[in-house]
Amino acid sequence: MSTVLALNSGSSSLKFGVYRVDGQRIDTLLSGEAEGLGEDGATLGATGIEQETLADASVNGVMQRLGQVLERARLPTLDAVGHRLVHGGPEHLQPCLIDAQVRQQLQQASVFAPLHTPAALEVIDQARTHFSTLPHVACFDTGFHADLPAVAQTLALPRALHAQGIRRYGFHGLSCASIVRQLEDEIPERLIIVHLGNGASVTAVKQGKSVDTSMGLTPSGGIIMGTRSGDLDPGVLIYLLREKKLDVAKLEQLIDHQSGLLGISGVASDMRKLHQAAPDNADARLAIEMFCQAARKQIAAMVAVLEGVDLVVFTGGIGEHDDEVRQRIVNGLQWLNLEGNVRTLTSQEDEQIALLAAALI
């Protein structure tokens, strides 16, 4: 048995959990989240501890406070720390121990996921300082899609670029792996996982393996997301560069931070706020409908890849909790006769991190 601290960082948040791993059995000993990192009023809350305002909202301050929380909880001695990373580049798809060389390679791979990787690396650096005697394991969202068939993995670009790592990687892999694990012996031959949240993706799973997915080289591709555009006509990017004189930084800001639900609606990236605004705001209604249609189209595409579907699983914040959006998507797929073959499951990314880290050490 192993006791693993799982760290799952976002741009301004850090989810953490301590798990006891015995083979495939996982028991949660403690879980919590720090929110608003780097901002005034940042908070931390955990199992059995009321949410508190942090005196030091830096990652260093959060890690110090987390160490105190773990010590006070009197948990079993930790055996390892597992870290979620969205992208490890072409060199790192499977879990690996983090040493100086791997840390440098992850820094180089941050160009593939500039929204996510820098924050994750800061957490890794501070965690390796505060938990310096423990092995630290990197667990990648791309791992579940590592064996995508060539027809799904290859971009329609010169082959020389593919050799340089320019290919479709796929993301939300820890989420997908957790869904497959939860289904266990019930997993059907043809499964579609619809992960809908601030980031969104649709994945086709055949006999437990990823065979196609909506995201590509980076987490910016695929269906419409909270602030990300998803797939675009490449000509749009060329036009913006050439005619609107956007530089790379401005283009990246536009695609990753100003587009998606926020860009369409002009209101918010949060689906809950869009529902509130929708009765009086046509653009908010349009954003919701475009999001649902994008998901429907991608689900239908994955049905074609799988040559049918036995089960559709919705997960993620919107996928699990937004009944209206989920129903809109399903209603547009009535021709698939999905009745009885749609489920919602909670993504257990942190447990998956702990499982992968324990297996490696």
C-alpha positions in Angstrom: 0.0 0.0 0.0 1.1 3.6 -0.7 0.0 6.9 0.6 0.1 9.6 -2.1 -0.4 13.3 -2.1 -2.1 14.3 -5.5 -1.7 17.9 -6.7 -3.9 19.2 -9.5 -3.1 22.8 -10.4 -5.1 25.3 -12.4 -4.2 28.8 -13.4 -5.3 30.2 -10.0 -6.3 27.2 -8.0 -4.8 24.0 -6.6 -6.8 20.9 -5.8 -5.1 18.4 -3.4 -5.9 15.1 -1.9 -4.2 12.4 0.1 -5.1 8.8 -1.0 -4.3 5.4 0.3 -3.7 3.1 -2.7 -3.8 -0.7 -2.5 -3.6 -2.2 -6.0 -6.7 -0.7 -7.7 -8.4 0.3 -4.5 -8.2 3.9 -3.6 -9.3 5.4 -0.3 -9.6 9.2 0.2 -7.9 10.3 3.5 -8.2 14.1 2.9 -9.1 16.4 0.1 -9.3 20.1 -0.4 -8.6 23.1 -2.7 -6.9 26.4 -2.6 -8.5 29.1 -4.7 -7.5 32.5 -5.9 -3.8 31.9 -5.8 -1.8 35.1 -6.1 -4.8 37.3 -5.3 -6.1 39.0 -2.2 -8.7 36.9 -0.4 -7.3 33.6 -1.6 -8.7 30.7 0.4 -8.0 27.2 1.4 -10.4 24.5 2.6 -10.0 20.8 3.2 -11.8 17.8 4.8 -12.7 18.7 8.3 -11.3 22.2 8.0 -13.4 25.3 7.5 -12.4 27.4 4.5 -9.9 30.0 5.6 -8.4 33.1 4.0 -4.7 32.7 3.3 -2.2 35.2 4.7 0.2 34.3 1.9 -1.5 33.6 -1.4 1.7 32.6 -3.3 2.3 29.0 -4.3 5.0 28.9 -1.6 2.6 30.1 1.0 -0.1 27.6 0.0 2.4 24.8 0.1 3.5 25.8 3.6 -0.1 25.9 4.8 -0.8 22.6 3.1 2.1 21.0 4.9 0.6 22.3 8.2 -2.8 20.9 7.3 -1.4 17.5 6.5 0.7 17.4 9.8 -2.4 18.4 11.9 -4.5 15.7 10.2 -2.0 13.0 11.4 -2.2 11.0 8.2 0.0 8.1 7.4 3.5 9.0 6.2 3.5 10.1 2.5 5.2 7.8 0.0 5.0 10.1 -3.0 3.6 13.2 -4.6 1.7 13.0 -7.9 1.3 16.0 -10.2 -1.1 16.5 -13.0 0.4 18.0 -16.1 -1.7 18.8 -19.2 1.1 18.3 -21.7 4.5 16.7 -21.6 5.3 17.3 -25.2 6.4 14.4 -27.5 8.9 13.1 -25.0 6.6 12.5 -22.1 3.3 10.8 -22.4 3.4 8.2 -19.6 4.0 8.9 -15.9 7.6 9.5 -14.9 9.7 10.5 -11.9 10.6 14.2 -11.9 14.3 14.8 -11.8 16.4 17.8 -13.1 16.4 16.5 -16.7 12.6 15.8 -16.7 12.0 19.2 -15.1 14.0 20.9 -18.0 12.1 18.9 -20.6 8.8 19.9 -19.1 9.8 23.5 -19.2 10.6 23.1 -22.9 7.2 21.4 -23.5 5.3 24.4 -21.9 5.0 25.9 -25.4 2.3 23.2 -26.1 0.1 24.3 -23.2 1.0 27.9 -22.1 -2.3 28.3 -20.3 -1.6 25.4 -17.9 2.0 24.2 -17.7 3.7 27.3 -16.2 1.4 27.2 -13.2 1.9 23.4 -12.8 5.7 23.8 -12.9 5.6 26.4 -10.2 3.6 24.0 -8.0 6.1 21.2 -8.8 9.0 23.4 -7.9 7.5 24.4 -4.6 6.3 20.9 -3.8 9.8 19.5 -4.4 11.1 22.0 -2.0 8.6 21.4 0.8 8.4 17.6 0.3 12.0 17.2 -0.7 12.5 13.6 0.6 9.7 12.2 -1.5 9.6 11.0 -5.1 7.6 13.3 -7.3 5.7 11.8 -10.3 4.4 13.7 -13.3 1.1 12.3 -14.7 0.0 13.6 -18.1 -3.4 14.3 -19.6 -2.0 13.1 -22.9 -1.2 9.6 -21.6 -4.6 8.1 -22.2 -4.4 9.1 -25.8 -0.8 8.0 -26.3 -1.7 5.2 -28.6 -4.1 7.0 -30.9 -4.1 5.3 -34.3 -2.3 7.2 -37.0 -5.5 8.2 -38.7 -6.5 10.1 -35.6 -3.1 11.2 -34.5 -1.7 12.7 -37.7 -2.3 16.2 -38.8 -2.7 17.0 -42.6 0.7 18.7 -42.6 4.1 17.8 -44.1 5.4 14.6 -42.5 8.6 16.4 -41.4 6.5 18.4 -38.9 5.0 15.2 -37.5 8.5 13.9 -36.8 9.0 17.1 -34.8 6.1 16.4 -32.5 3.4 18.4 -34.4 0.5 16.0 -34.0 -2.8 15.5 -32.3 -2.2 14.5 -28.6 -5.6 14.8 -27.0 -6.3 15.9 -23.4 -8.6 15.3 -20.4 -6.9 12.0 -20.4 -6.8 11.6 -16.6 -10.6 12.3 -16.6 -11.1 9.7 -19.3 -9.0 7.1 -17.5 -11.0 7.7 -14.3 -14.3 7.1 -16.2 -13.0 3.9 -17.7 -11.8 2.7 -14.3 -15.2 3.5 -12.7 -17.0 1.5 -15.3 -14.7 -1.4 -14.6 -16.3 -4.7 -15.9 -19.3 -2.7 -17.3 -17.3 -0.8 -19.9 -18.9 -1.3 -23.3 -17.1 -1.9 -26.5 -18.0 1.6 -27.9 -17.9 4.4 -25.4 -18.0 8.2 -25.9 -16.8 10.4 -23.0 -18.1 14.0 -23.1 -16.1 16.2 -20.7 -17.8 19.5 -20.5 -16.4 22.3 -18.3 -14.4 25.5 -18.8 -12.4 23.1 -21.0 -14.4 20.7 -23.1 -13.6 17.6 -25.2 -15.2 14.5 -26.6 -13.4 11.2 -26.8 -14.2 7.9 -28.6 -13.1 4.9 -26.6 -13.1 1.4 -28.1 -12.6 -1.6 -25.8 -11.2 0.7 -23.2 -8.7 2.5 -25.4 -8.8 6.0 -26.9 -9.2 5.9 -30.7 -10.1 9.5 -31.4 -10.6 12.8 -29.5 -11.6 16.3 -30.3 -8.6 18.2 -28.9 -5.4 18.3 -30.9 -1.9 19.6 -30.6 -2.9 21.9 -27.7 -5.9 22.1 -25.3 -7.2 25.1 -27.4 -8.6 22.9 -30.1 -11.9 21.0 -30.4 -15.3 22.2 -29.4 -16.2 25.6 -28.0 -15.1 26.2 -24.4 -15.4 28.8 -21.7 -12.8 31.3 -23.2 -11.2 29.1 -25.9 -12.4 29.2 -29.5 -12.0 25.5 -30.3 -11.3 24.6 -33.9 -11.1 27.4 -36.4 -10.6 27.7 -40.1 -6.8 28.2 -40.4 -7.5 31.1 -42.7 -9.0 33.0 -39.8 -5.7 33.0 -38.1 -3.8 34.0 -41.3 -6.3 36.8 -41.8 -5.9 38.1 -38.2 -2.1 38.0 -38.5 -1.9 39.6 -41.9 -4.8 42.1 -42.1 -5.4 42.9 -38.4 -1.7 42.9 -37.6 -2.1 40.8 -34.5 1.2 39.5 -33.2 1.5 36.0 -31.7 0.9 37.2 -28.1 -2.3 39.0 -29.1 -3.5 36.1 -31.2 -2.9 33.7 -28.3 -4.8 36.0 -25.9 -7.7 36.3 -28.4 -8.0 32.5 -29.0 -7.4 31.3 -25.4 -8.8 34.1 -23.2 -11.3 36.2 -25.2 -13.2 33.6 -27.3 -15.5 30.7 -26.7 -18.6 31.3 -24.6 -17.2 34.6 -23.4 -16.5 35.9 -26.9 -19.8 34.9 -28.3 -21.9 36.2 -25.5 -20.0 39.2 -24.3 -21.3 38.3 -20.9 -19.4 35.5 -19.3 -17.5 32.2 -19.7 -19.5 30.6 -16.9 -22.5 28.6 -18.2 -24.4 29.4 -15.0 -24.2 33.1 -15.7 -25.2 32.6 -19.3 -28.4 30.8 -18.2 -29.2 33.7 -15.9 -28.7 36.2 -18.7 -30.3 34.2 -21.5 -33.9 35.3 -21.0 -33.0 38.9 -21.8 -29.8 38.5 -23.9 -29.8 37.0 -27.4 -26.1 36.6 -27.5 -26.1 34.6 -24.3 -28.7 32.3 -25.8 -26.6 32.0 -29.0 -23.6 31.0 -26.9 -25.5 28.3 -25.2 -26.9 26.9 -28.4 -23.6 27.0 -30.2 -21.9 25.1 -27.3 -24.6 22.5 -27.4 -24.5 22.1 -31.2 -20.7 21.9 -31.1 -20.9 19.0 -28.6 -23.7 17.3 -30.6 -21.6 17.5 -33.8 -18.5 16.1 -32.1 -20.5 13.2 -30.5 -21.9 12.3 -33.9 -18.4 12.4 -35.4 -17.2 9.9 -32.7 -20.2 7.7 -33.4 -18.9 7.5 -37.0 -15.4 6.7 -35.7 -16.8 3.9 -33.5 -19.3 2.7 -36.1 -22.0 3.1 -33.4 -22.2 3.8 -29.7 -23.1 1.7 -26.7 -22.8 4.3 -23.9 -22.3 8.1 -23.7 -20.9 9.4 -20.4 -21.1 13.1 -19.5 -18.6 14.4 -16.9 -17.0 17.7 -15.9 -18.7 20.6 -14.2 -21.2 21.3 -17.0 -21.5 17.7 -18.1 -22.4 16.5 -14.6 -24.5 19.4 -13.2 -26.1 21.3 -16.0 -29.2 19.3 -16.8 -30.5 21.8 -19.3 -27.3 21.7 -21.5 -27.0 18.0 -21.2 -30.6 17.5 -22.3 -30.3 19.9 -25.2 -27.3 17.9 -26.5 -29.1 14.6 -26.0 -32.3 15.8 -27.6 -30.5 16.7 -30.7 -29.2 13.1 -30.9 -32.5 11.3 -30.7 -31.8 9.5 -34.0 -29.1 7.5 -32.1 -31.8 6.0 -29.7 -29.6 6.8 -26.7 -32.4 6.3 -24.2 -31.0 4.3 -21.3 -27.5 4.6 -22.7 -26.5 8.0 -21.2 -24.9 8.4 -17.8 -23.2 11.1 -15.8 -20.1 10.2 -13.7 -17.8 12.4 -11.6 -14.3 12.8 -13.0 -11.9 11.5 -10.4 -8.7 13.0 -11.8 -7.0 13.3 -8.4 -7.6 9.6 -7.6 -6.2 8.7 -11.0 -3.1 10.7 -10.3 -2.6 8.9 -7.0 -3.1 5.5 -8.7 -0.6 6.3 -11.4 2.0 7.6 -8.9 1.6 4.6 -6.6 2.1 2.2 -9.6 5.3 4.0 -10.6 7.0 4.0 -7.2 
